């Protein structure tokens, strides 16, 4: 399923890039940081506190404007979503870090507010590529797996985008996954997990209006 979805996304982006000389086309690359938030919920009782952490992302975008107000913006983004926390185990503090590598495919509506400023909103499809857990800096092989995780997440993204005339641009985006992270309805520990994140990016448009 992941390979099929990835192939379709690549074909679509290649088809759009073939029109890169179109004056209404923008194509470029971006990179930045993620602030990941993982929220837990239970049907009864108290859920654990939410976890959070810092990650990174890098990717490419294409933007096809249909008129002066509306366009479409698909992206391919490799994104590392991480959490860091310290828990007490047998009276001693233990540092736990988790890092999940996703291929993110947002397909966004581009709403032009001014020649340099726009808003983005639309669905996002996330493919889980790998999952790594470290305890006190050492990789935990038992938990460094995608087993028990949903490898295909559906969510939504909303954000703002500002580009200088020279092509350098900046964006801020909020992403929320509707699909829960753990595959089982209640997960291994009896609670549900859902992920959201803030993304701060800097990019450059190689082809623009």
NUMITOR-492442 format. One record per residue (C-alpha): x, y, z. Coordinates in steps of 0.1 Angstrom, whole numbers. Layout:
<atom u="X" v="Y" w="Z"/>
...
This chain:
<atom u="0" v="0" w="0"/>
<atom u="28" v="24" w="9"/>
<atom u="47" v="17" w="-23"/>
<atom u="16" v="22" w="-45"/>
<atom u="7" v="54" w="-28"/>
<atom u="42" v="67" w="-31"/>
<atom u="44" v="58" w="-68"/>
<atom u="11" v="77" w="-75"/>
<atom u="24" v="107" w="-56"/>
<atom u="57" v="107" w="-76"/>
<atom u="39" v="104" w="-109"/>
<atom u="16" v="133" w="-100"/>
<atom u="46" v="155" w="-90"/>
<atom u="66" v="146" w="-121"/>
<atom u="36" v="154" w="-143"/>
<atom u="33" v="188" w="-127"/>
<atom u="70" v="195" w="-129"/>
<atom u="68" v="189" w="-166"/>
<atom u="49" v="222" w="-167"/>
<atom u="75" v="241" w="-148"/>
<atom u="78" v="267" w="-175"/>
<atom u="42" v="277" w="-170"/>
<atom u="42" v="312" w="-156"/>
<atom u="17" v="302" w="-130"/>
<atom u="39" v="275" w="-116"/>
<atom u="62" v="276" w="-85"/>
<atom u="86" v="248" w="-77"/>
<atom u="112" v="247" w="-49"/>
<atom u="127" v="230" w="-19"/>
<atom u="123" v="236" w="19"/>
<atom u="137" v="224" w="52"/>
<atom u="130" v="231" w="88"/>
<atom u="121" v="219" w="123"/>
<atom u="92" v="200" w="137"/>
<atom u="77" v="204" w="172"/>
<atom u="59" v="171" w="177"/>
<atom u="31" v="165" w="202"/>
<atom u="17" v="131" w="211"/>
<atom u="-16" v="130" w="230"/>
<atom u="-30" v="100" w="248"/>
<atom u="-66" v="92" w="256"/>
<atom u="-85" v="64" w="274"/>
<atom u="-121" v="54" w="277"/>
<atom u="-120" v="53" w="315"/>
<atom u="-95" v="66" w="340"/>
<atom u="-66" v="90" w="336"/>
<atom u="-46" v="91" w="305"/>
<atom u="-8" v="97" w="306"/>
<atom u="5" v="133" w="301"/>
<atom u="12" v="142" w="265"/>
<atom u="47" v="139" w="251"/>
<atom u="66" v="163" w="229"/>
<atom u="99" v="168" w="212"/>
<atom u="119" v="183" w="183"/>
<atom u="125" v="168" w="149"/>
<atom u="133" v="180" w="114"/>
<atom u="119" v="179" w="78"/>
<atom u="132" v="184" w="43"/>
<atom u="113" v="182" w="10"/>
<atom u="101" v="197" w="-22"/>
<atom u="69" v="215" w="-34"/>
<atom u="51" v="224" w="-65"/>
<atom u="24" v="251" w="-67"/>
<atom u="0" v="254" w="-96"/>
<atom u="-21" v="286" w="-95"/>
<atom u="-54" v="285" w="-114"/>
<atom u="-61" v="322" w="-110"/>
<atom u="-50" v="351" w="-89"/>
<atom u="-67" v="337" w="-58"/>
<atom u="-66" v="299" w="-58"/>
<atom u="-41" v="272" w="-66"/>
<atom u="-30" v="237" w="-55"/>
<atom u="2" v="228" w="-37"/>
<atom u="13" v="192" w="-34"/>
<atom u="45" v="184" w="-15"/>
<atom u="68" v="155" w="-8"/>
<atom u="84" v="158" w="27"/>
<atom u="107" v="135" w="46"/>
<atom u="100" v="143" w="82"/>
<atom u="114" v="131" w="116"/>
<atom u="90" v="133" w="144"/>
<atom u="106" v="129" w="178"/>
<atom u="97" v="129" w="215"/>
<atom u="119" v="132" w="245"/>
<atom u="110" v="125" w="281"/>
<atom u="124" v="114" w="314"/>
<atom u="107" v="88" w="336"/>
<atom u="115" v="73" w="369"/>
<atom u="124" v="36" w="369"/>
<atom u="132" v="18" w="401"/>
<atom u="140" v="51" w="418"/>
<atom u="163" v="63" w="390"/>
<atom u="157" v="88" w="361"/>
<atom u="156" v="72" w="327"/>
<atom u="158" v="93" w="295"/>
<atom u="137" v="80" w="266"/>
<atom u="138" v="94" w="231"/>
<atom u="116" v="83" w="202"/>
<atom u="120" v="92" w="165"/>
<atom u="95" v="82" w="138"/>
<atom u="105" v="88" w="102"/>
<atom u="76" v="97" w="79"/>
<atom u="71" v="105" w="42"/>
<atom u="45" v="133" w="44"/>
<atom u="24" v="141" w="13"/>
<atom u="2" v="172" w="19"/>
<atom u="-21" v="182" w="-10"/>
<atom u="-30" v="218" w="-1"/>
<atom u="-52" v="245" w="-14"/>
<atom u="-32" v="277" w="-19"/>
<atom u="-51" v="308" w="-11"/>
<atom u="-33" v="340" w="-22"/>
<atom u="-38" v="369" w="2"/>
<atom u="-12" v="392" w="-14"/>
<atom u="15" v="388" w="-41"/>
<atom u="40" v="376" w="-13"/>
<atom u="16" v="361" w="13"/>
<atom u="-7" v="331" w="11"/>
<atom u="-25" v="306" w="33"/>
<atom u="-25" v="268" w="29"/>
<atom u="-51" v="243" w="39"/>
<atom u="-59" v="207" w="30"/>
<atom u="-54" v="170" w="36"/>
<atom u="-21" v="153" w="44"/>
<atom u="-12" v="117" w="40"/>
<atom u="17" v="103" w="61"/>
<atom u="36" v="71" w="55"/>
<atom u="56" v="57" w="84"/>
<atom u="90" v="46" w="72"/>
<atom u="108" v="37" w="105"/>
<atom u="106" v="40" w="142"/>
<atom u="135" v="42" w="166"/>
<atom u="135" v="42" w="205"/>
<atom u="165" v="50" w="226"/>
<atom u="168" v="45" w="264"/>
<atom u="196" v="65" w="280"/>
<atom u="211" v="69" w="246"/>
<atom u="211" v="32" w="237"/>
<atom u="188" v="19" w="210"/>
<atom u="161" v="-4" w="223"/>
<atom u="157" v="-31" w="196"/>
<atom u="125" v="-44" w="212"/>
<atom u="106" v="-11" w="206"/>
<atom u="125" v="1" w="176"/>
<atom u="99" v="-13" w="151"/>
<atom u="68" v="-3" w="132"/>
<atom u="50" v="-34" w="145"/>
<atom u="18" v="-23" w="162"/>
<atom u="19" v="11" w="145"/>
<atom u="-4" v="25" w="119"/>
<atom u="19" v="30" w="89"/>
<atom u="-6" v="51" w="69"/>
<atom u="-20" v="82" w="86"/>
<atom u="-46" v="107" w="73"/>
<atom u="-46" v="142" w="87"/>
<atom u="-51" v="178" w="78"/>
<atom u="-27" v="208" w="76"/>
<atom u="-32" v="245" w="78"/>
<atom u="-6" v="273" w="76"/>
<atom u="8" v="305" w="63"/>
<atom u="35" v="312" w="37"/>
<atom u="55" v="343" w="29"/>
<atom u="79" v="347" w="0"/>
<atom u="104" v="374" w="-8"/>
<atom u="107" v="386" w="-44"/>
<atom u="141" v="369" w="-46"/>
<atom u="125" v="335" w="-40"/>
<atom u="134" v="329" w="-4"/>
<atom u="104" v="319" w="16"/>
<atom u="92" v="310" w="51"/>
<atom u="62" v="291" w="63"/>
<atom u="45" v="280" w="96"/>
<atom u="21" v="250" w="95"/>
<atom u="0" v="230" w="120"/>
<atom u="-6" v="193" w="111"/>
<atom u="-31" v="171" w="129"/>
<atom u="-34" v="134" w="122"/>
<atom u="-70" v="120" w="125"/>
<atom u="-57" v="84" w="124"/>
<atom u="-44" v="72" w="157"/>
<atom u="-7" v="62" w="158"/>
<atom u="-11" v="28" w="175"/>
<atom u="-27" v="1" w="153"/>
<atom u="-47" v="-15" w="180"/>
<atom u="-78" v="5" w="191"/>
<atom u="-63" v="9" w="226"/>
<atom u="-27" v="2" w="220"/>
<atom u="-3" v="-20" w="239"/>
<atom u="-8" v="0" w="271"/>
<atom u="-45" v="5" w="270"/>
<atom u="-47" v="40" w="256"/>
<atom u="-49" v="56" w="222"/>
<atom u="-22" v="78" w="207"/>
<atom u="-27" v="107" w="183"/>
<atom u="0" v="129" w="168"/>
<atom u="1" v="166" w="158"/>
<atom u="30" v="189" w="150"/>
<atom u="41" v="224" w="143"/>
<atom u="64" v="229" w="113"/>
<atom u="86" v="260" w="108"/>
<atom u="103" v="260" w="74"/>
<atom u="126" v="280" w="52"/>
<atom u="126" v="274" w="15"/>
<atom u="136" v="286" w="-20"/>
<atom u="115" v="287" w="-52"/>
<atom u="137" v="279" w="-81"/>
<atom u="108" v="285" w="-106"/>
<atom u="82" v="311" w="-98"/>
<atom u="58" v="335" w="-113"/>
